[in-house]
Amino acid sequence: MNPAPDRSHWIIRWALYGFVASIPFEIPDRSIPLEVTTITGCIFLLATWRQPLRCFGRVPGALWAFGAFLYVFWVSFVLGGGGYLGDALKSFAAFLQLLLIFWAAFNVLREDTVATRALLAFGISCVLLGLLTVGGVMHMDSDWVSESGRETMFGQNANRAGLTLASGALALVGLTYGRDRQLIRPRWLVWPLVVVIALAIVKGGSRGSMLAFIIGLWTFTVAGRTIEMKLKNTVVATVAVVVLGWAAWQSPLVQARFEKAENLNLAGREEIFPIAGRMFLEKPLWGWGPAQNKYEIASRLPPLEGFTRRDSHNLVLEVVTSTGLLGAVPFFLGTGLCLWGAWKARRGIYGVMPVAMAATMMAANMAGNYIAFKLYWVVLALGAAAGSLMPRRPAVRARWAARGIPAC
């Protein structure tokens, strides 16, 4: 068998760029049966067979954990009663594609040039989405009929669009400030782009996305190899957070939504979270089964016209109510390994950017459920890939060498 090539084929690289660039442009109420990102994700996976050893030759440790989660997926389905088979099959197919994308992206993103260009393509795509949103190519988000005034392009879900835009802004800031080799020169050129994205987030009125964006920006305070660089990045992050907060507070929509939050009006989450918590306590080991948990949540809530199933709006609650602790342990083990990789990589070529994007994604998952969101798995793949490039500590290598164990 031929060894895996050192560089991915140009078809694979451009398929990855196209896939990540398509993430901001998911269109609801579409006339085609598949999401745009599902199609571009399939194109990327088809391209990987040009160099299968390059894309699938290295197996990250997190993949084994996620594979165990998929096994528990069906165990929970059977033990939960086996209801809603069609929904379960659809979810399983989505998870299978996501894991394959995670695996291939992990291997391809280990190339510095590919990762840089992929993140730049994603950031530029988010700027384009921001320009279209701010420029008026939008309409009311139909999923939130009670939340008048929330504006997103093509009626995208405001929370998901806000998270995507925030991640794109962090990618651009990270490529400029978070690494030794800045991509955008002079650096100040990145801030008009970030302002456009921030204005688009404000127009969507997503509280969770704004808070997650602030958390991501604040992680840049740990960037830099010297005290001087850390202080400079702290000042930049502080100014960015203050400006974002000021701009958001000028919006009557944002003010109204945060005032509702002060009165514990969390768009239904104040009812869903306790119900999902009780459901977990009722079936803590294997849960209610995939898809079945959503129908069970809906049955315990006041009837809402047009909704026969309701989401948990929280990643942890989604996992524990669908697959119980049996599924939660491997799933969050895999997630934790990716986050640990991102944290280790803060002193590497990618800098603090993987940490910033991962922190934003996990913070957003506390008020939303993005387990099936393509961007979630791309961020995890980036963290795992960045962490895998970090050299092992010399003391560890010395101990391995003394025992005759070769270094990886």
Contacts in CASP RR format, 6 or more apart in sequence:
PFRMAT RR
TARGET T0000
AUTHOR 0000-0000-0000
METHOD contacts of the structure
MODEL  1
MNPAPDRSHWIIRWALYGFVASIPFEIPDRSIPLEVTTITGCIFLLATWR
QPLRCFGRVPGALWAFGAFLYVFWVSFVLGGGGYLGDALKSFAAFLQLLL
IFWAAFNVLREDTVATRALLAFGISCVLLGLLTVGGVMHMDSDWVSESGR
ETMFGQNANRAGLTLASGALALVGLTYGRDRQLIRPRWLVWPLVVVIALA
IVKGGSRGSMLAFIIGLWTFTVAGRTIEMKLKNTVVATVAVVVLGWAAWQ
SPLVQARFEKAENLNLAGREEIFPIAGRMFLEKPLWGWGPAQNKYEIASR
LPPLEGFTRRDSHNLVLEVVTSTGLLGAVPFFLGTGLCLWGAWKARRGIY
GVMPVAMAATMMAANMAGNYIAFKLYWVVLALGAAAGSLMPRRPAVRARW
AARGIPAC
1 53 0 8 1.000
2 53 0 8 1.000
3 53 0 8 1.000
4 51 0 8 1.000
4 53 0 8 1.000
4 54 0 8 1.000
4 57 0 8 1.000
4 58 0 8 1.000
5 51 0 8 1.000
5 53 0 8 1.000
5 54 0 8 1.000
7 54 0 8 1.000
7 111 0 8 1.000
8 51 0 8 1.000
8 54 0 8 1.000
8 55 0 8 1.000
8 108 0 8 1.000
8 111 0 8 1.000
8 114 0 8 1.000
9 47 0 8 1.000
9 50 0 8 1.000
9 51 0 8 1.000
9 54 0 8 1.000
11 47 0 8 1.000
11 50 0 8 1.000
12 44 0 8 1.000
12 47 0 8 1.000
12 48 0 8 1.000
12 50 0 8 1.000
12 51 0 8 1.000
12 54 0 8 1.000
12 55 0 8 1.000
12 108 0 8 1.000
13 108 0 8 1.000
13 114 0 8 1.000
13 117 0 8 1.000
15 40 0 8 1.000
15 43 0 8 1.000
15 44 0 8 1.000
15 46 0 8 1.000
15 47 0 8 1.000
15 48 0 8 1.000
16 44 0 8 1.000
16 47 0 8 1.000
16 105 0 8 1.000
16 108 0 8 1.000
16 114 0 8 1.000
16 118 0 8 1.000
17 117 0 8 1.000
17 118 0 8 1.000
17 121 0 8 1.000
18 40 0 8 1.000
18 43 0 8 1.000
18 44 0 8 1.000
18 121 0 8 1.000
19 37 0 8 1.000
19 40 0 8 1.000
19 41 0 8 1.000
19 43 0 8 1.000
19 44 0 8 1.000
19 101 0 8 1.000
19 374 0 8 1.000
20 118 0 8 1.000
20 119 0 8 1.000
20 121 0 8 1.000
20 122 0 8 1.000
20 125 0 8 1.000
20 378 0 8 1.000
21 121 0 8 1.000
21 122 0 8 1.000
21 124 0 8 1.000
21 125 0 8 1.000
22 36 0 8 1.000
22 37 0 8 1.000
22 40 0 8 1.000
22 125 0 8 1.000
23 37 0 8 1.000
23 122 0 8 1.000
23 125 0 8 1.000
23 164 0 8 1.000
23 374 0 8 1.000
23 375 0 8 1.000
23 378 0 8 1.000
24 122 0 8 1.000
24 125 0 8 1.000
24 126 0 8 1.000
24 128 0 8 1.000
24 129 0 8 1.000
24 161 0 8 1.000
24 164 0 8 1.000
24 165 0 8 1.000
24 168 0 8 1.000
25 36 0 8 1.000
25 125 0 8 1.000
25 129 0 8 1.000
26 35 0 8 1.000
26 36 0 8 1.000
26 37 0 8 1.000
26 156 0 8 1.000
26 160 0 8 1.000
27 35 0 8 1.000
27 36 0 8 1.000
27 154 0 8 1.000
27 156 0 8 1.000
28 142 0 8 1.000
28 143 0 8 1.000
28 154 0 8 1.000
28 155 0 8 1.000
28 156 0 8 1.000
28 157 0 8 1.000
29 142 0 8 1.000
29 155 0 8 1.000
30 36 0 8 1.000
37 374 0 8 1.000
38 94 0 8 1.000
38 97 0 8 1.000
41 97 0 8 1.000
41 101 0 8 1.000
41 374 0 8 1.000
42 97 0 8 1.000
44 101 0 8 1.000
44 104 0 8 1.000
45 97 0 8 1.000
45 100 0 8 1.000
45 101 0 8 1.000
45 104 0 8 1.000
48 55 0 8 1.000
48 56 0 8 1.000
48 104 0 8 1.000
54 107 0 8 1.000
54 108 0 8 1.000
55 103 0 8 1.000
55 104 0 8 1.000
55 107 0 8 1.000
55 108 0 8 1.000
56 103 0 8 1.000
56 104 0 8 1.000
56 107 0 8 1.000
57 107 0 8 1.000
58 106 0 8 1.000
58 107 0 8 1.000
58 110 0 8 1.000
58 388 0 8 1.000
59 103 0 8 1.000
60 103 0 8 1.000
60 106 0 8 1.000
60 337 0 8 1.000
60 338 0 8 1.000
60 384 0 8 1.000
60 385 0 8 1.000
60 388 0 8 1.000
61 334 0 8 1.000
61 337 0 8 1.000
61 384 0 8 1.000
62 102 0 8 1.000
62 333 0 8 1.000
62 334 0 8 1.000
62 335 0 8 1.000
62 336 0 8 1.000
62 337 0 8 1.000
62 338 0 8 1.000
62 380 0 8 1.000
62 384 0 8 1.000
63 99 0 8 1.000
63 102 0 8 1.000
63 103 0 8 1.000
63 106 0 8 1.000
65 330 0 8 1.000
65 331 0 8 1.000
65 333 0 8 1.000
65 334 0 8 1.000
65 337 0 8 1.000
66 99 0 8 1.000
66 102 0 8 1.000
66 330 0 8 1.000
66 331 0 8 1.000
66 334 0 8 1.000
67 99 0 8 1.000
67 330 0 8 1.000
68 327 0 8 1.000
68 330 0 8 1.000
69 323 0 8 1.000
69 327 0 8 1.000
69 330 0 8 1.000
69 331 0 8 1.000
70 92 0 8 1.000
70 95 0 8 1.000
70 96 0 8 1.000
70 99 0 8 1.000
72 286 0 8 1.000
72 323 0 8 1.000
72 326 0 8 1.000
72 327 0 8 1.000
72 330 0 8 1.000
73 91 0 8 1.000
73 92 0 8 1.000
73 95 0 8 1.000
73 290 0 8 1.000
73 323 0 8 1.000
73 327 0 8 1.000
74 92 0 8 1.000
75 286 0 8 1.000
75 323 0 8 1.000
75 326 0 8 1.000
76 286 0 8 1.000
76 287 0 8 1.000
76 288 0 8 1.000
76 289 0 8 1.000
76 290 0 8 1.000
76 322 0 8 1.000
76 323 0 8 1.000
76 324 0 8 1.000
76 326 0 8 1.000
76 327 0 8 1.000
77 83 0 8 1.000
77 88 0 8 1.000
77 289 0 8 1.000
77 290 0 8 1.000
77 292 0 8 1.000
79 286 0 8 1.000
79 287 0 8 1.000
79 289 0 8 1.000
80 283 0 8 1.000
80 286 0 8 1.000
80 287 0 8 1.000
80 288 0 8 1.000
80 289 0 8 1.000
80 292 0 8 1.000
81 289 0 8 1.000
81 292 0 8 1.000
82 88 0 8 1.000
82 289 0 8 1.000
82 292 0 8 1.000
83 291 0 8 1.000
83 292 0 8 1.000
84 291 0 8 1.000
84 292 0 8 1.000
84 295 0 8 1.000
86 291 0 8 1.000
87 290 0 8 1.000
87 291 0 8 1.000
88 289 0 8 1.000
88 290 0 8 1.000
88 291 0 8 1.000
88 292 0 8 1.000
91 290 0 8 1.000
91 291 0 8 1.000
91 372 0 8 1.000
92 290 0 8 1.000
94 372 0 8 1.000
95 372 0 8 1.000
98 372 0 8 1.000
98 374 0 8 1.000
98 377 0 8 1.000
99 377 0 8 1.000
101 374 0 8 1.000
101 377 0 8 1.000
101 378 0 8 1.000
101 381 0 8 1.000
102 377 0 8 1.000
102 378 0 8 1.000
102 380 0 8 1.000
102 381 0 8 1.000
103 381 0 8 1.000
105 377 0 8 1.000
105 378 0 8 1.000
105 381 0 8 1.000
105 382 0 8 1.000
105 385 0 8 1.000
106 381 0 8 1.000
106 384 0 8 1.000
106 385 0 8 1.000
106 388 0 8 1.000
107 385 0 8 1.000
108 114 0 8 1.000
109 115 0 8 1.000
109 118 0 8 1.000
109 381 0 8 1.000
109 382 0 8 1.000
109 385 0 8 1.000
109 386 0 8 1.000
110 385 0 8 1.000
110 388 0 8 1.000
110 389 0 8 1.000
112 349 0 8 1.000
115 350 0 8 1.000
115 382 0 8 1.000
115 385 0 8 1.000
115 386 0 8 1.000
116 175 0 8 1.000
116 183 0 8 1.000
119 171 0 8 1.000
119 175 0 8 1.000
119 353 0 8 1.000
119 382 0 8 1.000
120 171 0 8 1.000
120 172 0 8 1.000
120 175 0 8 1.000
120 183 0 8 1.000
122 167 0 8 1.000
122 168 0 8 1.000
122 171 0 8 1.000
123 168 0 8 1.000
123 169 0 8 1.000
123 171 0 8 1.000
123 172 0 8 1.000
126 164 0 8 1.000
126 165 0 8 1.000
126 167 0 8 1.000
126 168 0 8 1.000
126 169 0 8 1.000
126 171 0 8 1.000
126 172 0 8 1.000
126 197 0 8 1.000
127 172 0 8 1.000
127 193 0 8 1.000
127 196 0 8 1.000
127 197 0 8 1.000
129 153 0 8 1.000
129 161 0 8 1.000
129 164 0 8 1.000
129 165 0 8 1.000
129 200 0 8 1.000
130 153 0 8 1.000
130 165 0 8 1.000
130 196 0 8 1.000
130 197 0 8 1.000
130 199 0 8 1.000
130 200 0 8 1.000
131 196 0 8 1.000
132 138 0 8 1.000
132 153 0 8 1.000
133 151 0 8 1.000
133 152 0 8 1.000
133 153 0 8 1.000
133 161 0 8 1.000
133 200 0 8 1.000
133 203 0 8 1.000
133 204 0 8 1.000
134 196 0 8 1.000
134 199 0 8 1.000
134 200 0 8 1.000
134 203 0 8 1.000
136 151 0 8 1.000
137 153 0 8 1.000
137 154 0 8 1.000
138 151 0 8 1.000
138 152 0 8 1.000
138 153 0 8 1.000
138 154 0 8 1.000
138 155 0 8 1.000
138 203 0 8 1.000
139 151 0 8 1.000
139 154 0 8 1.000
139 155 0 8 1.000
140 148 0 8 1.000
140 149 0 8 1.000
140 150 0 8 1.000
140 151 0 8 1.000
140 155 0 8 1.000
141 147 0 8 1.000
141 150 0 8 1.000
141 151 0 8 1.000
141 152 0 8 1.000
141 155 0 8 1.000
141 156 0 8 1.000
141 157 0 8 1.000
141 158 0 8 1.000
141 204 0 8 1.000
142 155 0 8 1.000
143 155 0 8 1.000
143 157 0 8 1.000
144 150 0 8 1.000
144 158 0 8 1.000
144 267 0 8 1.000
147 158 0 8 1.000
147 257 0 8 1.000
147 267 0 8 1.000
149 253 0 8 1.000
150 158 0 8 1.000
150 203 0 8 1.000
150 204 0 8 1.000
150 205 0 8 1.000
150 253 0 8 1.000
151 203 0 8 1.000
151 204 0 8 1.000
152 158 0 8 1.000
152 161 0 8 1.000
152 203 0 8 1.000
152 204 0 8 1.000
153 161 0 8 1.000
158 204 0 8 1.000
158 205 0 8 1.000
158 206 0 8 1.000
158 209 0 8 1.000
159 206 0 8 1.000
159 208 0 8 1.000
159 209 0 8 1.000
159 364 0 8 1.000
159 367 0 8 1.000
159 368 0 8 1.000
160 370 0 8 1.000
160 373 0 8 1.000
161 200 0 8 1.000
161 204 0 8 1.000
161 206 0 8 1.000
161 209 0 8 1.000
162 200 0 8 1.000
162 201 0 8 1.000
162 204 0 8 1.000
162 206 0 8 1.000
162 209 0 8 1.000
162 213 0 8 1.000
163 206 0 8 1.000
163 209 0 8 1.000
163 212 0 8 1.000
163 360 0 8 1.000
163 361 0 8 1.000
163 364 0 8 1.000
163 370 0 8 1.000
163 373 0 8 1.000
163 375 0 8 1.000
164 375 0 8 1.000
165 197 0 8 1.000
165 200 0 8 1.000
165 201 0 8 1.000
165 209 0 8 1.000
166 197 0 8 1.000
166 201 0 8 1.000
166 209 0 8 1.000
166 210 0 8 1.000
166 212 0 8 1.000
166 213 0 8 1.000
166 216 0 8 1.000
166 360 0 8 1.000
166 364 0 8 1.000
167 357 0 8 1.000
167 360 0 8 1.000
167 361 0 8 1.000
167 375 0 8 1.000
167 379 0 8 1.000
168 197 0 8 1.000
169 193 0 8 1.000
169 194 0 8 1.000
169 197 0 8 1.000
169 198 0 8 1.000
169 213 0 8 1.000
170 213 0 8 1.000
170 216 0 8 1.000
170 217 0 8 1.000
170 353 0 8 1.000
170 356 0 8 1.000
170 357 0 8 1.000
170 360 0 8 1.000
171 353 0 8 1.000
171 357 0 8 1.000
172 184 0 8 1.000
172 190 0 8 1.000
172 193 0 8 1.000
172 194 0 8 1.000
173 190 0 8 1.000
173 194 0 8 1.000
173 217 0 8 1.000
173 220 0 8 1.000
173 240 0 8 1.000
173 353 0 8 1.000
173 356 0 8 1.000
174 220 0 8 1.000
174 351 0 8 1.000
174 352 0 8 1.000
174 353 0 8 1.000
174 356 0 8 1.000
175 182 0 8 1.000
175 183 0 8 1.000
175 184 0 8 1.000
175 190 0 8 1.000
175 353 0 8 1.000
176 182 0 8 1.000
176 183 0 8 1.000
176 184 0 8 1.000
176 187 0 8 1.000
176 190 0 8 1.000
177 187 0 8 1.000
177 190 0 8 1.000
177 220 0 8 1.000
177 223 0 8 1.000
177 233 0 8 1.000
177 236 0 8 1.000
178 220 0 8 1.000
178 223 0 8 1.000
178 224 0 8 1.000
178 233 0 8 1.000
178 351 0 8 1.000
178 352 0 8 1.000
178 353 0 8 1.000
179 348 0 8 1.000
179 349 0 8 1.000
179 350 0 8 1.000
179 351 0 8 1.000
179 353 0 8 1.000
180 225 0 8 1.000
180 349 0 8 1.000
180 351 0 8 1.000
181 349 0 8 1.000
184 190 0 8 1.000
191 240 0 8 1.000
194 240 0 8 1.000
195 243 0 8 1.000
198 213 0 8 1.000
198 243 0 8 1.000
198 244 0 8 1.000
198 247 0 8 1.000
199 247 0 8 1.000
201 209 0 8 1.000
201 210 0 8 1.000
201 213 0 8 1.000
202 210 0 8 1.000
202 247 0 8 1.000
202 248 0 8 1.000
202 251 0 8 1.000
202 253 0 8 1.000
202 254 0 8 1.000
203 251 0 8 1.000
203 253 0 8 1.000
204 253 0 8 1.000
205 251 0 8 1.000
205 253 0 8 1.000
205 254 0 8 1.000
205 257 0 8 1.000
207 254 0 8 1.000
207 257 0 8 1.000
207 258 0 8 1.000
207 261 0 8 1.000
207 367 0 8 1.000
208 363 0 8 1.000
208 364 0 8 1.000
208 367 0 8 1.000
209 364 0 8 1.000
210 244 0 8 1.000
210 245 0 8 1.000
210 248 0 8 1.000
210 254 0 8 1.000
211 363 0 8 1.000
212 359 0 8 1.000
212 360 0 8 1.000
212 361 0 8 1.000
212 363 0 8 1.000
212 364 0 8 1.000
213 244 0 8 1.000
213 360 0 8 1.000
214 241 0 8 1.000
214 244 0 8 1.000
214 245 0 8 1.000
215 359 0 8 1.000
215 360 0 8 1.000
215 363 0 8 1.000
216 356 0 8 1.000
216 357 0 8 1.000
216 359 0 8 1.000
216 360 0 8 1.000
216 363 0 8 1.000
217 237 0 8 1.000
217 240 0 8 1.000
217 241 0 8 1.000
217 244 0 8 1.000
217 356 0 8 1.000
218 237 0 8 1.000
218 241 0 8 1.000
219 352 0 8 1.000
219 355 0 8 1.000
219 356 0 8 1.000
219 359 0 8 1.000
220 233 0 8 1.000
220 236 0 8 1.000
220 237 0 8 1.000
220 352 0 8 1.000
220 356 0 8 1.000
221 230 0 8 1.000
221 233 0 8 1.000
221 234 0 8 1.000
221 237 0 8 1.000
221 238 0 8 1.000
222 230 0 8 1.000
222 346 0 8 1.000
222 352 0 8 1.000
222 355 0 8 1.000
223 229 0 8 1.000
223 230 0 8 1.000
223 233 0 8 1.000
223 346 0 8 1.000
223 351 0 8 1.000
223 352 0 8 1.000
224 230 0 8 1.000
224 233 0 8 1.000
224 351 0 8 1.000
224 352 0 8 1.000
225 347 0 8 1.000
248 254 0 8 1.000
249 255 0 8 1.000
260 266 0 8 1.000
264 270 0 8 1.000
266 367 0 8 1.000
268 313 0 8 1.000
269 313 0 8 1.000
269 314 0 8 1.000
269 367 0 8 1.000
271 301 0 8 1.000
272 297 0 8 1.000
272 301 0 8 1.000
272 310 0 8 1.000
272 311 0 8 1.000
272 312 0 8 1.000
272 313 0 8 1.000
273 312 0 8 1.000
273 313 0 8 1.000
273 314 0 8 1.000
273 317 0 8 1.000
275 297 0 8 1.000
275 300 0 8 1.000
275 301 0 8 1.000
276 293 0 8 1.000
276 297 0 8 1.000
276 312 0 8 1.000
276 314 0 8 1.000
276 317 0 8 1.000
276 321 0 8 1.000
277 317 0 8 1.000
277 320 0 8 1.000
277 321 0 8 1.000
279 287 0 8 1.000
279 288 0 8 1.000
279 293 0 8 1.000
279 296 0 8 1.000
279 297 0 8 1.000
279 300 0 8 1.000
279 321 0 8 1.000
280 287 0 8 1.000
280 317 0 8 1.000
280 320 0 8 1.000
280 321 0 8 1.000
280 324 0 8 1.000
283 324 0 8 1.000
284 320 0 8 1.000
284 324 0 8 1.000
284 325 0 8 1.000
285 324 0 8 1.000
285 325 0 8 1.000
285 326 0 8 1.000
286 323 0 8 1.000
286 324 0 8 1.000
286 326 0 8 1.000
287 293 0 8 1.000
287 320 0 8 1.000
287 321 0 8 1.000
287 322 0 8 1.000
287 323 0 8 1.000
287 324 0 8 1.000
287 326 0 8 1.000
288 296 0 8 1.000
288 321 0 8 1.000
288 322 0 8 1.000
289 322 0 8 1.000
289 323 0 8 1.000
290 322 0 8 1.000
290 323 0 8 1.000
291 309 0 8 1.000
291 322 0 8 1.000
292 322 0 8 1.000
293 312 0 8 1.000
293 318 0 8 1.000
293 321 0 8 1.000
293 322 0 8 1.000
294 309 0 8 1.000
294 310 0 8 1.000
294 311 0 8 1.000
294 312 0 8 1.000
295 308 0 8 1.000
295 309 0 8 1.000
296 321 0 8 1.000
297 309 0 8 1.000
297 310 0 8 1.000
297 311 0 8 1.000
297 312 0 8 1.000
297 321 0 8 1.000
298 304 0 8 1.000
298 307 0 8 1.000
298 308 0 8 1.000
298 309 0 8 1.000
298 310 0 8 1.000
301 310 0 8 1.000
304 310 0 8 1.000
311 318 0 8 1.000
311 368 0 8 1.000
311 369 0 8 1.000
312 318 0 8 1.000
312 321 0 8 1.000
312 369 0 8 1.000
313 367 0 8 1.000
313 368 0 8 1.000
313 369 0 8 1.000
314 365 0 8 1.000
314 366 0 8 1.000
314 367 0 8 1.000
314 368 0 8 1.000
314 369 0 8 1.000
315 362 0 8 1.000
315 365 0 8 1.000
315 366 0 8 1.000
315 368 0 8 1.000
315 369 0 8 1.000
315 370 0 8 1.000
315 371 0 8 1.000
316 328 0 8 1.000
316 332 0 8 1.000
316 365 0 8 1.000
316 366 0 8 1.000
317 369 0 8 1.000
318 369 0 8 1.000
318 371 0 8 1.000
319 327 0 8 1.000
319 328 0 8 1.000
319 331 0 8 1.000
319 332 0 8 1.000
319 371 0 8 1.000
320 328 0 8 1.000
323 331 0 8 1.000
335 380 0 8 1.000
337 384 0 8 1.000
338 358 0 8 1.000
338 380 0 8 1.000
338 381 0 8 1.000
338 383 0 8 1.000
338 384 0 8 1.000
339 358 0 8 1.000
339 362 0 8 1.000
339 383 0 8 1.000
340 387 0 8 1.000
341 354 0 8 1.000
341 383 0 8 1.000
341 384 0 8 1.000
341 386 0 8 1.000
341 387 0 8 1.000
341 388 0 8 1.000
341 390 0 8 1.000
342 354 0 8 1.000
342 355 0 8 1.000
342 357 0 8 1.000
342 358 0 8 1.000
342 382 0 8 1.000
342 383 0 8 1.000
342 384 0 8 1.000
342 386 0 8 1.000
342 387 0 8 1.000
343 355 0 8 1.000
344 386 0 8 1.000
344 387 0 8 1.000
344 390 0 8 1.000
345 351 0 8 1.000
345 354 0 8 1.000
345 355 0 8 1.000
345 383 0 8 1.000
345 386 0 8 1.000
345 387 0 8 1.000
345 389 0 8 1.000
345 390 0 8 1.000
346 352 0 8 1.000
346 354 0 8 1.000
346 355 0 8 1.000
347 390 0 8 1.000
348 386 0 8 1.000
348 389 0 8 1.000
348 390 0 8 1.000
349 386 0 8 1.000
349 389 0 8 1.000
350 382 0 8 1.000
350 386 0 8 1.000
351 386 0 8 1.000
354 379 0 8 1.000
354 382 0 8 1.000
354 383 0 8 1.000
354 386 0 8 1.000
354 387 0 8 1.000
357 379 0 8 1.000
357 382 0 8 1.000
358 379 0 8 1.000
358 380 0 8 1.000
358 383 0 8 1.000
361 370 0 8 1.000
361 375 0 8 1.000
361 376 0 8 1.000
361 379 0 8 1.000
364 370 0 8 1.000
365 371 0 8 1.000
365 376 0 8 1.000
370 376 0 8 1.000
392 400 0 8 1.000
392 407 0 8 1.000
392 408 0 8 1.000
397 407 0 8 1.000
400 406 0 8 1.000
400 407 0 8 1.000
401 407 0 8 1.000
END
